[in-house]
Amino acid sequence: MNVRRLIPSAALAGAVALGAAALTACSGAEAAGGGKDGKLAVTASFYPMQFLAERIGKDHVKVTSLTKPGVEPHDLEITPKQTGRLGESDVVVYLKNLQPAVDKAIEQSGVKNVVDAGTLTALESHGASGHDHGHGGEDEGHEGHSEGDGHNHGEAGTDPHIWLDPVKYAEVAKGVGAALEKADPAHAADYRKNTAELVAQLGALDTEFKNGLAHTAGRTFITTHSAFGYLAERYGLEQEGISGVDPESEPSPARMKELQGIARKDNVSTVFFETLASEKTAKTLAGDTGLKTDVLDPVEGITDKSQGADYFEVMRSNLKNLQKALGSK
């Protein structure tokens, strides 16, 4: 948001006396177009982007999320009023192709500083089984997703759930930090420091997952939402999704039968469901196969039902639940 301040001629007489104070007051985020509180106005599309902006920006930013807690991000609808407010943002951080309504609103808003997290790391295509079908932009990526799953996940069917891989999430964090530095150069040193701290914390989380899942009785897990392809690939696991990339879609009878066979063959003990979607299909499969159910949270939003208060706490809960289900040794 570019703000022009017009000084009345009557005020010019005091300009020399007030010059130093005015320069000081106009430093930082306010000079970059920030709000009256002097903070950089950042709009995040949903929780994983909000978390990065808040952790990196800290006291220098005011972060607003387009997706309220408890709302499934894929289903988000945006009003014209929200689109108008979006245009007043100093920086927008989002993930293109995850939320079509957000993509459209950003195009209409005319906002200048836009950060697409998908450009900050390599996107891949994962099918319901979690296998990589090539890197972003390759045609074979289409085979990983069913027709009519209801979500546009990139031109090549790329998997958007990059934040569930701490290594990729750290790469995104670096890009978001650089964007905040550019938008608010007066506080660049703080943004660099905060980014480095966050990247180190994500590195520690990666080590916890690597060590915690290194020795397990099984390597296959079944989940309602095929959101964990990056995580599975990073730590040598096999994801089997009930409903593909859309957590609300109904699996075919053939897919349910196939999963029953996989559960027997790979000694799967648990069917995972998530906090922001129905657990109906997970309980149906578990009932048919005599399996347990548990939560594996894609961390798309934090609510009072989440197994943790922020990204790190929920991810560590995911790790414990995976260890239990896979028989960690």
DRENTOR-560316 format. One line per 8 residues: their letters; for each residue z, x, y of C-alpha. Coordinates in Angstrom, 1 decimal, padded with zeros to 4 digits, m for minus. Layout:
! residues N
A = Z/X/Y  ... .
//
This chain:
! residues 329
MNVRRLIP = 000.0/000.0/000.0  m001.1/001.6/003.2  001.1/000.7/006.2  000.0/001.3/009.8  002.7/001.4/012.4  001.6/000.6/015.9  003.9/002.0/018.7  004.0/m000.1/021.9 .
SAALAGAV = 003.2/001.8/025.1  006.7/001.1/026.4  008.2/003.0/023.5  006.2/006.1/024.2  008.7/007.3/026.9  011.2/007.9/024.1  008.9/009.5/021.7  009.9/013.1/022.4 .
ALGAAALT = 013.6/012.4/022.0  013.0/010.4/018.8  010.3/012.6/017.4  012.4/014.6/015.0  014.3/011.5/013.7  011.0/009.6/013.2  009.5/012.4/011.2  012.6/012.6/009.0 .
ACSGAEAA = 012.6/008.8/008.4  008.9/008.8/007.5  009.3/011.4/004.8  009.0/010.8/001.0  008.0/007.5/m000.5  007.9/005.6/002.9  005.2/008.0/004.1  003.4/007.5/000.9 .
GGGKDGKL = 003.4/003.7/001.4  006.7/002.8/000.0  008.9/m000.2/000.9  011.4/m000.6/003.6  014.1/001.0/001.4  012.0/004.2/001.3  011.5/004.0/m002.4  008.1/004.3/m004.2 .
AVTASFYP = 007.1/000.8/m005.4  006.1/001.1/m009.0  004.8/m001.7/m011.1  004.9/m001.3/m014.9  002.9/m003.6/m017.3  005.7/m003.8/m019.9  008.8/m002.1/m021.2  007.5/001.3/m022.5 .
MQFLAERI = 005.8/002.0/m019.2  008.8/000.7/m017.2  011.1/003.0/m019.2  009.0/006.1/m018.3  008.8/005.2/m014.6  012.5/004.6/m014.3  013.5/007.7/m016.2  011.1/010.0/m014.2 .
GKDHVKVT = 011.5/008.3/m010.8  015.2/007.6/m011.0  016.6/007.0/m007.4  013.2/007.6/m005.7  011.5/004.6/m007.2  011.8/000.8/m007.4  010.3/m000.3/m010.7  009.1/m003.9/m011.4 .
SLTKPGVE = 007.9/m004.9/m014.8  005.2/m007.6/m015.2  006.6/m008.5/m018.7  010.0/m010.1/m018.6  012.5/m009.3/m021.4  011.9/m011.5/m024.4  008.2/m012.1/m023.7  005.8/m010.8/m026.3 .
PHDLEITP = 003.6/m008.5/m024.3  000.3/m009.5/m025.9  000.9/m013.1/m024.8  001.6/m012.3/m021.1  m000.1/m014.5/m018.5  m000.1/m013.5/m014.8  m000.2/m015.9/m011.8  m002.3/m015.3/m008.7 .
KQTGRLGE = 000.9/m014.7/m006.8  001.8/m011.9/m009.2  m001.7/m010.4/m008.8  m001.2/m010.4/m005.0  002.1/m008.6/m005.3  000.5/m006.1/m007.7  m001.8/m005.1/m004.8  001.2/m004.1/m002.8 .
SDVVVYLK = 002.4/m001.5/m005.3  002.3/002.2/m004.6  001.7/003.0/m008.3  000.8/000.9/m011.3  001.5/002.2/m014.8  m000.1/000.3/m017.7  m001.9/000.6/m021.0  m005.4/m000.7/m020.9 .
NLQPAVDK = m006.6/m003.1/m023.6  m003.1/m004.1/m024.7  m002.6/m006.9/m022.3  m005.9/m008.5/m021.1  m004.2/m010.5/m018.4  m002.8/m007.2/m016.9  m006.2/m005.5/m017.0  m007.8/m008.4/m015.2 .
AIEQSGVK = m005.0/m008.6/m012.5  m005.3/m004.9/m011.8  m009.1/m005.2/m011.3  m008.5/m008.0/m008.9  m005.6/m006.5/m007.0  m007.4/m003.5/m005.5  m004.4/m001.2/m006.0  m005.4/002.4/m005.5 .
NVVDAGTL = m002.9/004.5/m007.7  m003.4/003.2/m011.2  m002.2/005.1/m014.3  m003.7/004.1/m017.7  m001.4/005.6/m020.3  m004.2/005.5/m022.8  m006.0/008.2/m020.9  m003.0/010.6/m021.2 .
TALESHGA = m003.0/011.1/m024.9  m005.5/010.8/m027.8  m005.8/007.2/m029.1  m006.6/006.6/m032.7  m007.6/003.7/m034.9  m005.2/002.5/m037.6  m005.7/m000.2/m040.1  m003.1/m002.4/m041.7 .
SGHDHGHG = m002.4/000.4/m044.0  m001.7/002.8/m041.1  m004.5/005.2/m041.9  m006.3/007.0/m039.1  m009.9/006.0/m038.9  m010.9/008.5/m036.3  m010.0/009.2/m032.7  m010.6/007.0/m029.7 .
GEDEGHEG = m014.3/006.2/m029.0  m015.6/006.6/m032.6  m017.4/003.6/m034.0  m015.7/003.6/m037.4  m012.5/002.6/m035.6  m013.6/m001.1/m036.0  m012.9/m001.1/m039.7  m009.1/m000.9/m039.2 .
HSEGDGHN = m008.8/m004.4/m037.6  m009.6/m007.9/m038.8  m012.1/m010.0/m036.9  m010.5/m012.5/m034.6  m007.0/m010.9/m034.6  m006.8/m012.2/m031.0  m006.3/m008.9/m029.2  m008.7/m006.4/m027.7 .
HGEAGTDP = m007.4/m003.0/m028.7  m010.1/m000.9/m027.1  m013.8/m000.6/m027.5  m013.4/001.1/m030.8  m010.5/m000.9/m032.1  m008.0/001.8/m031.1  m004.3/001.3/m031.8  m002.3/001.0/m028.5 .
HIWLDPVK = 001.2/001.6/m029.8  001.4/005.3/m028.7  005.0/005.1/m027.5  006.2/004.8/m031.1  005.2/008.4/m031.7  007.7/010.5/m029.6  005.1/013.3/m029.3  002.4/011.1/m027.9 .
YAEVAKGV = 004.9/009.3/m025.7  006.0/012.7/m024.2  002.3/013.4/m023.3  002.2/010.1/m021.5  005.5/010.9/m019.7  003.9/014.1/m018.4  001.0/012.1/m017.0  003.2/009.5/m015.4 .
GAALEKAD = 005.3/012.3/m013.8  002.2/013.9/m012.3  001.1/010.6/m010.9  004.5/010.0/m009.2  004.3/013.6/m007.8  000.9/012.8/m006.3  002.0/009.5/m004.8  005.3/010.9/m003.4 .
PAHAADYR = 004.9/014.6/m002.9  008.2/014.9/m000.9  010.1/014.3/m004.1  007.7/016.2/m006.4  010.4/018.7/m007.5  012.7/015.9/m008.7  009.9/014.2/m010.6  009.0/017.5/m012.4 .
KNTAELVA = 012.7/018.0/m013.3  013.1/014.5/m014.6  009.9/014.7/m016.6  011.0/017.9/m018.2  014.3/016.4/m019.2  012.6/013.3/m020.7  010.1/015.4/m022.6  012.9/017.5/m024.0 .
QLGALDTE = 014.8/014.3/m025.1  011.6/013.0/m026.8  011.2/016.4/m028.5  014.7/016.0/m029.9  013.9/012.5/m031.1  010.8/013.8/m032.9  013.0/016.4/m034.6  015.4/013.7/m035.7 .
FKNGLAHT = 012.6/011.6/m037.2  011.0/014.7/m038.9  014.3/015.8/m040.5  015.5/012.3/m041.2  012.3/011.3/m043.1  011.5/014.6/m044.7  013.1/013.7/m048.1  012.9/010.1/m049.2 .
AGRTFITT = 012.4/008.3/m052.5  009.4/006.4/m051.2  006.9/006.8/m048.4  005.5/003.2/m048.1  007.0/000.6/m045.8  005.8/m003.0/m045.3  006.0/m004.6/m041.8  004.9/m007.9/m040.3 .
HSAFGYLA = 003.4/m006.1/m037.2  001.0/m003.2/m037.8  002.4/m001.3/m034.8  003.7/001.8/m036.6  000.4/003.6/m037.4  001.2/006.5/m035.1  004.7/006.8/m036.4  003.6/006.7/m040.0 .
ERYGLEQE = 001.0/009.3/m039.5  003.4/011.6/m037.6  006.0/011.6/m040.3  003.9/011.3/m043.4  004.5/007.7/m044.2  002.3/004.8/m045.3  002.4/001.6/m043.2  001.4/m001.7/m044.9 .
GISGVDPE = 001.0/m004.5/m042.4  001.3/m008.2/m043.4  m000.5/m009.6/m040.4  m002.4/m006.7/m038.9  m002.1/m006.0/m035.3  m001.2/m009.5/m034.3  002.5/m010.2/m035.2  002.0/m014.0/m035.1 .
SEPSPARM = m001.2/m014.3/m037.2  m000.9/m015.8/m040.7  m001.8/m013.4/m043.6  m004.3/m014.6/m046.2  m003.1/m015.5/m049.7  m005.2/m012.5/m050.9  m003.3/m010.1/m048.6  000.1/m011.5/m049.7 .
KELQGIAR = m000.9/m010.9/m053.3  m002.1/m007.4/m052.5  001.2/m006.6/m050.8  003.2/m007.9/m053.8  001.3/m005.4/m056.0  001.9/m002.6/m053.5  005.6/m003.3/m053.4  005.8/m003.1/m057.2 .
KDNVSTVF = 003.7/000.1/m057.4  005.4/002.0/m054.6  008.9/000.7/m055.3  009.2/m000.9/m051.8  012.7/m002.3/m051.3  012.4/m003.9/m047.8  010.0/m006.0/m045.7  010.4/m005.3/m042.0 .
FETLASEK = 010.2/m007.8/m039.2  010.6/m007.4/m035.4  012.8/m008.9/m032.7  010.2/m010.5/m030.5  008.2/m012.3/m033.2  008.9/m014.7/m036.0  010.4/m013.4/m039.2  008.9/m016.2/m041.3 .
TAKTLAGD = 006.1/m014.2/m043.0  008.5/m011.3/m043.8  011.0/m013.7/m045.4  008.2/m015.4/m047.4  007.0/m012.1/m048.8  010.5/m010.9/m049.5  011.4/m014.1/m051.3  008.3/m013.9/m053.5 .
TGLKTDVL = 008.9/m010.3/m054.4  012.7/m010.2/m054.5  012.9/m007.7/m051.6  015.3/m007.4/m048.7  014.4/m007.8/m045.0  015.4/m005.7/m042.1  014.3/m004.9/m038.5  011.7/m002.4/m037.4 .
DPVEGITD = 011.3/m002.8/m033.7  008.1/m001.9/m031.9  010.1/m001.5/m028.7  007.8/m003.7/m026.7  010.8/m005.2/m024.9  014.6/m005.0/m024.8  016.7/m008.1/m025.2  020.2/m008.9/m026.3 .
KSQGADYF = 018.9/m009.1/m029.9  017.6/m005.6/m029.8  019.3/m002.9/m031.9  020.0/m000.8/m028.9  020.1/m000.9/m025.1  017.0/001.3/m024.4  014.1/003.1/m026.0  016.1/005.9/m027.5 .
EVMRSNLK = 018.8/003.7/m029.0  016.2/001.3/m030.6  014.1/004.2/m032.0  017.2/005.7/m033.6  018.0/002.3/m035.1  014.5/002.2/m036.5  015.0/005.6/m038.0  018.2/004.5/m039.7 .
NLQKALGS = 016.6/001.4/m041.0  013.6/003.4/m042.4  015.9/005.9/m044.0  017.8/003.1/m045.7  014.6/001.3/m046.9  012.9/004.4/m048.1  015.9/005.9/m049.8  016.5/009.0/m047.7 .
K = 018.1/011.9/m049.6 .
//
